[in-house]
Structure formats: C-alpha cells, structure tokens
Amino acid sequence: MDLFQMRDFDAHEQVVFGYDAASGLRAIIAIHSSALGPAAGGCRMWPYAAVEDAIADALRLSRGMTYKNAMAELPFGGGKAVIIGDVREKTPQRMAAFGRLVDSLAGRYITAEDVGTTTTDMEQVARVTSFVSGLPRDSVYAGGDPGPKTALGVFLGLKAAVRFRLGRSSLEGLSIAVQGLGGVGYPLCRLLASEGASLKVADSRPGAAERVCRELGAQEVPAAFILAQEVDVLAPCALGAVLDARSIPALRARVIAGAANNQLARDADGEALMRAGILYAPDYVINAGGIISVAHEYRGGATAAQVKAEIEKIPGRLTEIFERARREGRPTSAVADEMARERVAQGPHRKVA
C-alpha cells in the first residue's frame, strides 16, 4: 500500500500510526492542514475491516475538518484520529495509550470525542495529555458533550435549507427522515419534533429507533430503506459515504441536511444531487456546532451563550453557499469546497473569543 497514492490523500502534512501492545491500541492520527492553527478533530473508534479502510477514513475525515474549521472561522487546522476496534473492547488503558499518542505530537493535534467515543473517554485521555477537549463542563461555560451542539447547528441549518428550497419558514407538517439516532441524531429528532415535523427514523442498533418512536411519535423504517423514503428532508446522521451512484437515483427527498461527515462518496455525487433537483447542505458546514463548542472550550473563557451565538451563524453561511451555487449553476458541495480552500489560503482567522 502506497499512502501517497491513495485516492483520499490530499497533501496531508502528517499521518501517524500508534500501537500499544499492553492495551491493544491500534490508532491512526491524520493531520491534513495546520495552515490556520493546530489540527483539531475528534477521535473515532470503529471495527474497520482492514487497516486500509481506517487510513482512508482518517484521511477523508481530517480533510473535512480542515474545511469545517475554515468555514466556521476557527483558528484551527484539520485533523482526525481513528482507533481500530469495537467499542465493546474499549478500556481506560487503551484510551490512556491513545492519549499518550496524542501527547507525542506536542500540540499539533487536539482531540475530542466522535463516533464510538464519549466525554468519559476524553477524561481518560486528559489524564495523560492537555491536548484534548470535549470534557464535562457546567451549564455556564463552553464545553462538554459536543453532540447536542452539533444537533442544534444541524437543526438551524436544516431550517435554512427548507426556507431556501421549499419556501417554508416552519417545519410544521414537514416529513423528515433521520438516519442514525446516536449522540447527534437523537437530540436532532427532539428538536425537529418540537417544531411539529413528522419523523421517519432508522438505526442499525436494536432499540434505538423504538425509543424515538415511543418518545416522539416517529415512524420506524428499516435501516436499509431509510434513504429512499418519500419525504421533504433527509437527514443522514450516521456514517459517511451514503450518497453515491447507487443511492442517489433512489432518493425522494428535496433537501438533504444531516450531521454525518463525508456524506458524498465522491465529489461527482454533488453534481448528481444538483441534477436531481435536490438541495444539499454541505456536511462540514451544517454540522460545525460540535467543533465550535470544542474550540471555545479548548481556548477557554467563553460562555455557553457565546457558543450558541456562534452556532447560530451556521444558517447564514449555508444560505450564502446556496445563493452562490444557484447563481453560478454549480453544486453546493463544490462551492463550499472552493470557499473553504480560499479561507485556508488566506491564512489564520481572528482568534475566537
């Protein structure tokens, strides 16, 4: 395997492999860019079928973090960590070993929770390194589980997309399909239901969809069929690469606005969505609420209210992308990528409060 020839390698600055025999840690940290500051991005734990799959995920996710931080106007570059393994095999010793790997980079990479990791895990990491965020905090200051902040940003961004594509200022009576009901999908469903949306939901984990149906009156759909539901909005909130040459022709939604990272399997899929008349909210713009919270927590001094105010800028950023894409006749994904690259090229942003 030639790392430099992999499809997802994009002039990454550094890729680090970590192994700890005592704890069983096998991890990869990818730093895509530090042009705007130290690379920041969460740590994902997943039972990858092959090491090559884990490397590709780290490469794609870290580039997405460069774009996400740039579009959110944060003074951070893009990085991501993946731990190879089932979450049921997770131990404090393994997370501490991961923390030592992070610490060995001396601040070039700052970690936080992601799919398969939690605030409790980050507490273990914080025992051995200070280059970590997403730790428990009180209700006044910024910090804590970034999942609900991501959900808030997606909720606000989804409303902006609905306004732009459907001409609706309210979600009352709209049908929305949510794929994935974890740390972001579940709180997103609660926000959507509070505004009167009709929900169709799916999750591969036993009982996850049943809880949302019981609490919010949602309709459960088999996970294999959730993407093809006839709804106004589709919100992918599970893993990435779900929008591809096979799934896009079957889509029956008019708006796609969800929390999952790297929803497009390939860049060309953004073009396919545009041709199909589907408005796509670029994932790294709409799902930036979590990194906004993590960034403010890491730097310190910000209140929860200030973080919320920053998250509330997401709809405006999306609308700017939608308008530019319509004006230029280009996919929203291509416009967002171009804007993100322009911001990286311009150099460091102003420091966050």
For each residue, the residues with C-beta under 8 A, 3 or more apart:
1: 6 52 55
2: 5 6
3: 6 9 15 55
4: 9
5: 2 9
6: 1 2 3 9 52 55 56 59
7: 56
8: 56 59 60 63
9: 3 4 5 6 12 59
10: 32 59 63
11:
12: 9 15 30 31 32 59 62 63
13: 31 32 33 34 39
14: 29 30 31 105 108
15: 3 12 28 29 30 31 55 58 59
16: 28 29 30 31 101 104 105
17: 27 28
18: 25 26 27 28 29 97 98 101
19: 25 26 27
20: 23 24 25 94 97 100 101
21: 24
22: 93 97
23: 20 91 93 94 96 97
24: 20 21 85 89 91 94
25: 18 19 20 83 94 97 98 101
26: 18 19 51 83 84 85
27: 17 18 19 81 82 83 84 98 101
28: 15 16 17 18 54 55 58 81 82 84
29: 14 15 16 18 58 79 80 81 101 102 105 109
30: 12 14 15 16 55 58 59 61 62 79 80 81
31: 12 13 14 15 16 34 39 62 77 78 79 105 108 109
32: 10 12 13 39 59 62 63 65 66 77 78 79 80
33: 13 36 39 63 66 77 78 344
34: 13 31 37 38 39 77 108
35: 66 77 344 345 347 348
36: 33 66 69 70 74 75 76 77 343 344 347 348 349
37: 34 40 69 74 75 76 77 348
38: 34 76 77 79 107 108 109 110 131
39: 13 31 32 33 34 62 65 66 76 77 78 79 108 109 110
40: 37 65 69 74 76 77 78 79 109 110 112 133 291 294 295 298
41: 61 62 65 78 79 80 81 109 110 111 112 114 291
42: 80 81 111 112 113 114 115 117 134 146 290 294
43: 80 81 82 83 98 111 112 113 114 117 121 125
44: 57 61 80 81 82 83 114 115 116 117
45: 82 83 85 87 90 115 116 117
46: 54 57 82 83 84 85 115 116
47: 84 85 86
48: 51 53 54 57 82 84
49: 53
50: 53 54
51: 26 48 54 55 84
52: 1 6 55 56
53: 48 49 50 56 57
54: 28 46 48 50 51 57 58 82 84
55: 1 3 6 15 28 30 51 52 58 59
56: 6 7 8 52 53 59 60
57: 44 46 48 53 54 60 61 82
58: 15 28 29 30 54 55 61 62 80 81 82
59: 6 8 9 10 12 15 30 32 55 56 62 63
60: 8 56 57 63 64 240 261 262
61: 30 41 44 57 58 64 65 80 82 240 261 262
62: 12 30 31 32 39 41 58 59 65 66 78 79 80
63: 8 10 12 32 33 59 60 66 67 78
64: 60 61 67 68 78 80 261 262 283 284
65: 32 39 40 41 61 62 68 69 77 78 79 80 284 291
66: 32 33 35 36 39 62 63 69 70 77 78 340 344
67: 63 64 70 71 78 284 336 337 340 341
68: 64 65 71 72 78 284 285 287 288 291
69: 36 37 40 65 66 72 74 76 77 78 291 295
70: 36 66 67 73 74 340 341 343 344
71: 67 68 284 285 288 317 336 339 340 343
72: 68 69 288 291 292 295 310 317
73: 70 343 349 350
74: 36 37 40 69 70 291 292 295 349 352
75: 36 37 295 348 349 350 351 352
76: 36 37 38 39 40 69 110 291 295
77: 31 32 33 34 35 36 37 38 39 40 65 66 69
78: 31 32 33 39 40 41 62 63 64 65 66 67 68 69
79: 29 30 31 32 38 39 40 41 62 65 108 109 110
80: 29 30 32 41 42 43 44 58 61 62 64 65 114
81: 27 28 29 30 41 42 43 44 58 98 102 109 111
82: 27 28 43 44 45 46 48 54 57 58 61
83: 25 26 27 43 44 45 46 94 98 116 117
84: 26 27 28 46 47 48 51 54
85: 24 26 45 46 47 89 90 94
86: 47 89 90
87: 45 90 116
88:
89: 24 85 86 94
90: 45 85 86 87 94 95 116 117 121
91: 23 24 94 95
92: 95 96 124
93: 22 23 96 97
94: 20 23 24 25 83 85 89 90 91 97 98
95: 90 91 92 98 99 117 121 124 125
96: 23 92 93 99 100 124 125 127 128
97: 18 20 22 23 25 93 94 100 101
98: 18 25 27 43 81 83 94 95 101 102 111 125
99: 95 96 102 103 124 125 126 127 128 129 132
100: 20 96 97 103 104 128 129
101: 16 18 20 25 27 29 97 98 104 105
102: 29 81 98 99 105 109 110 111 125 129 131 132
103: 99 100 106 128 129 130 131
104: 16 100 101
105: 14 16 29 31 101 102 108 109 131
106: 103
107: 38 110 131
108: 14 31 34 38 39 79 105
109: 29 31 38 39 40 41 79 81 102 105 131
110: 38 39 40 41 76 79 102 107 131 132 133 298
111: 41 42 43 81 98 102 122 125 131 132 133
112: 40 41 42 43 122 132 133 134 146 290 291 294
113: 42 43 117 118 119 121 122 134 145 146
114: 41 42 43 44 80 117
115: 42 44 45 46 182 239
116: 44 45 46 83 87 90
117: 42 43 44 45 83 90 95 113 114 121 122
118: 113 121 122 145
119: 113 122 123 134 135 136 144 145
120: 123 124
121: 43 90 95 113 117 118 124 125
122: 111 112 113 117 118 119 125 126 132 133 134 135
123: 119 120 126 127 135 136
124: 92 95 96 99 120 121 127
125: 43 95 96 98 99 102 111 121 122 128 129 132
126: 99 122 123 129 130 132 135
127: 96 99 123 124
128: 96 99 100 103 125
129: 99 100 102 103 125 126 132
130: 103 126
131: 38 102 103 105 107 109 110 111
132: 99 102 110 111 112 122 125 126 129 135
133: 40 110 111 112 122 143 294 295 297 298
134: 42 112 113 119 122 143 144 145 146 294 297
135: 119 122 123 126 132 143 144 297
136: 119 123 143 144 145
137: 141 142 143 144 297
138: 141
139: 304
140: 303 304
141: 137 138 297 302 303 304
142: 137 293 296 297 302 303 304 306 307
143: 133 134 135 136 137 293 294 296 297
144: 119 134 135 136 137 293 297
145: 113 118 119 134 136 148 183
146: 42 112 113 134 149 150 289 290 291 293 294
147: 150 151 182 183 184 187 290
148: 145 151 152 183 184 187
149: 146 152 153 289 290 292 293 307 311
150: 146 147 153 154 184 259 287 288 289 290
151: 147 148 154 155 184 185 186 187 188 191 259 289
152: 148 149 155 156 187 191 289 308 311
153: 149 150 156 157 286 287 288 289 290 292 311 314
154: 150 151 157 158 184 188 235 237 257 258 259 286 287 289
155: 151 152 158 159 188 191 192
156: 152 153 159 160 311 312 314 315
157: 153 154 160 161 257 281 285 286 314 315 318
158: 154 155 161 162 171 176 192 233 235 255 257 281 286
159: 155 156 162 163 171 315
160: 156 157 163 164 281 314 315 316 318 319 322
161: 157 158 164 165 233 255 257 279 281 286 318 322
162: 158 159 165 166 168 171 174 232 233 255 257
163: 159 160 166 167 168 169 319
164: 160 161 279 318 319 322 323
165: 161 162 254 255 279 322
166: 162 163 174 232 254 255
167: 163
168: 162 163 171 174
169: 163
170: 195 196
171: 158 159 162 168 174 176 192 195 196 197
172: 195 196 197
173: 196 197 198
174: 162 166 168 171 197 198 232 233
175: 197 198 199 200 229 230 231 232 233
176: 158 171 192 197 198 199 200 231 232 233 234 235
177: 199 200 201 202 221 226 227 229 231 233 234 235 253
178: 181 185 188 189 192 199 200 201 202 218 226 235 237 258
179: 185 201 202 203 223 226 227 234 235 236 237 238 242 258 260
180: 184 185 202 203 236 237 238 239 259 260
181: 178 185 186 189 201 202 203 205 208 209 211 212 237
182: 115 147 185 186 203 208 237 238
183: 145 147 148 186 187
184: 147 148 150 151 154 180 187 188 237 259 287 290
185: 151 178 179 180 181 182 188 189 201 203 235 237 238 259
186: 151 181 182 183 189 190 208 211 212
187: 147 148 151 152 183 184 190 191
188: 151 154 155 178 184 185 191 192 235 237 259
189: 178 181 185 186 192 193 199 201 212 216 218
190: 186 187 193 194 215 216
191: 151 152 155 187 188 194 195
192: 155 158 171 176 178 188 189 195 197 199
193: 189 190 196 197 199 216 217 218
194: 190 191
195: 170 171 172 191 192
196: 170 171 172 173 193
197: 171 172 173 174 175 176 192 193
198: 173 174 175 176 219
199: 175 176 177 178 189 192 193 212 216 217 218 219
200: 175 176 177 178 218 219 220 221 226 229 231
201: 177 178 179 181 185 189 209 212 213 218 219 220 221 226
202: 177 178 179 180 181 209 220 221 222 223 225 226
203: 179 180 181 182 185 208 209 223 238
204: 223 238
205: 181 208
206:
207: 210 211
208: 181 182 186 203 205 211 212
209: 181 201 202 203 212 213 218 220 221
210: 207 213 214 220
211: 181 186 207 208 214 215
212: 181 186 189 199 201 208 209 215 216 218 220
213: 201 209 210 216 217 218 219 220
214: 210 211
215: 190 211 212
216: 189 190 193 199 212 213
217: 193 199 213
218: 178 189 193 199 200 201 209 212 213
219: 198 199 200 201 213
220: 200 201 202 209 210 212 213
221: 177 200 201 202 209 225 226 229
222: 202 225 226
223: 179 202 203 204 226
224:
225: 202 221 222 228 229
226: 177 178 179 200 201 202 221 222 223 229
227: 177 179 234 236 242 247 250 251
228: 225 247 250 251 252
229: 175 177 200 221 225 226 234 252 253
230: 175 252 253
231: 175 176 177 200 234 252 253
232: 162 166 174 175 176 253 254 255
233: 158 161 162 174 175 176 177 253 254 255 256 257
234: 176 177 179 227 229 231 251 253 255 256 257 258
235: 154 158 176 177 178 179 185 188 256 257 258 259
236: 179 180 227 242 243 256 258 259 260 263
237: 154 178 179 180 181 182 184 185 188 258 259 260
238: 179 180 182 185 203 204 242 260
239: 115 180 242 260
240: 60 61 260 261 262 263 283
241: 244 262 263 264 265
242: 179 227 236 238 239 247 260 263 265
243: 236 247 248 251 256 263 264 265 269 273 280
244: 241 247 248 264 265 266 269
245: 248 249 265 269 272
246: 249 250
247: 227 228 242 243 244 250 251
248: 243 244 245 251 269 272 273 276
249: 245 246 276
250: 227 228 246 247
251: 227 228 234 243 247 248 256 273 276 278
252: 228 229 230 231
253: 177 229 230 231 232 233 234 256 278
254: 165 166 232 233 277 278 279
255: 158 161 162 165 166 232 233 234 278 279 281
256: 233 234 235 236 243 251 253 263 273 278 279 280 281
257: 154 157 158 161 162 233 234 235 281 286
258: 154 178 179 234 235 236 237 263 281 283 286 287
259: 150 151 154 180 184 185 188 235 236 237 283 286 287
260: 179 180 236 237 238 239 240 242 263 283 287
261: 60 61 64 240 283 284 287
262: 60 61 64 240 241 283
263: 236 240 241 242 243 256 258 260 280 283
264: 241 243 244 267 269 270 280 283 333
265: 241 242 243 244 245 269
266: 244 269
267: 264 270 271 333 334 337
268: 271 272
269: 243 244 245 248 264 265 266 272 273 333
270: 264 267 273 274 280 331 332 333 334
271: 267 268 274 275 331 334
272: 245 248 268 269 275 276
273: 243 248 251 256 269 270 276 278 280 331 333
274: 270 271 277 278 280 325 330 331 332
275: 271 272
276: 248 249 251 272 273
277: 254 274
278: 251 253 254 255 256 273 274
279: 161 164 165 254 255 256 322 332
280: 243 256 263 264 270 273 274 331 332 333
281: 157 158 160 161 255 256 257 258 285 286 318 332
282: 285 286 318 321 332 333 336 337
283: 64 240 258 259 260 261 262 263 264 286 287
284: 64 65 67 68 71 261 287 288 336 340
285: 68 71 157 281 282 288 314 317 318 321 336
286: 153 154 157 158 161 257 258 259 281 282 283 314 318
287: 68 150 153 154 184 258 259 260 261 283 284 290
288: 68 71 72 150 153 284 285 291 292 311 314
289: 146 149 150 151 152 153 154 292 293 311 314
290: 42 112 146 147 149 150 153 184 287 293 294
291: 40 41 65 68 69 72 74 76 112 146 288 294 295
292: 72 74 149 153 288 289 295 296 307 310 311
293: 142 143 144 146 149 289 290 296 297 307 311
294: 40 42 112 133 134 143 146 290 291 297 298
295: 40 69 72 74 75 76 133 291 292 298 299 352
296: 142 143 292 293 299 302 306 307 310 352 353
297: 133 134 135 137 141 142 143 144 293 294 300 302
298: 40 110 133 294 295
299: 295 296 302 351 352
300: 297
301: 353
302: 141 142 296 297 299 306 307 352 353
303: 140 141 142 306 307
304: 139 140 141 142 307 308
305: 308 309
306: 142 296 302 303 309 310 353
307: 142 149 292 293 296 302 303 304 310 311
308: 152 304 305 311 312
309: 305 306 312 313
310: 72 292 296 306 307 313 352
311: 149 152 153 156 288 289 292 293 307 308 314
312: 156 308 309 315
313: 309 310 316 317
314: 153 156 157 160 285 286 288 289 311 317 318
315: 156 157 159 160 312 318 319
316: 160 313 319 320
317: 71 72 285 313 314 320 321
318: 157 160 161 164 281 282 285 286 314 315 321 322
319: 160 163 164 315 316 322 323
320: 316 317 323 324
321: 282 285 317 318 324 325 332 335 336 339
322: 160 161 164 165 279 318 319 325 326 332
323: 164 319 320 326 327
324: 320 321 327 328 330 335 339
325: 274 321 322 328 329 330 331 332 334 335
326: 322 323 329
327: 323 324
328: 324 325 335
329: 325 326
330: 274 324 325 334 335
331: 270 271 273 274 280 325 334 335
332: 270 274 279 280 281 282 321 322 325 335 336
333: 264 267 269 270 273 280 282 336 337
334: 267 270 271 325 330 331 337 338
335: 321 324 325 328 330 331 332 338 339
336: 67 71 282 284 285 321 332 333 339 340
337: 67 267 282 333 334 340 341
338: 334 335 341 342
339: 71 321 324 335 336 342 343
340: 66 67 70 71 284 336 337 343 344
341: 67 70 337 338 344 345
342: 338 339 345 346
343: 36 70 71 73 339 340 346 349
344: 33 35 36 66 70 340 341
345: 35 341 342
346: 342 343
347: 35 36
348: 35 36 37 75
349: 36 73 74 75 343
350: 73 75
351: 75 299
352: 74 75 295 296 299 302 310
353: 296 301 302 306
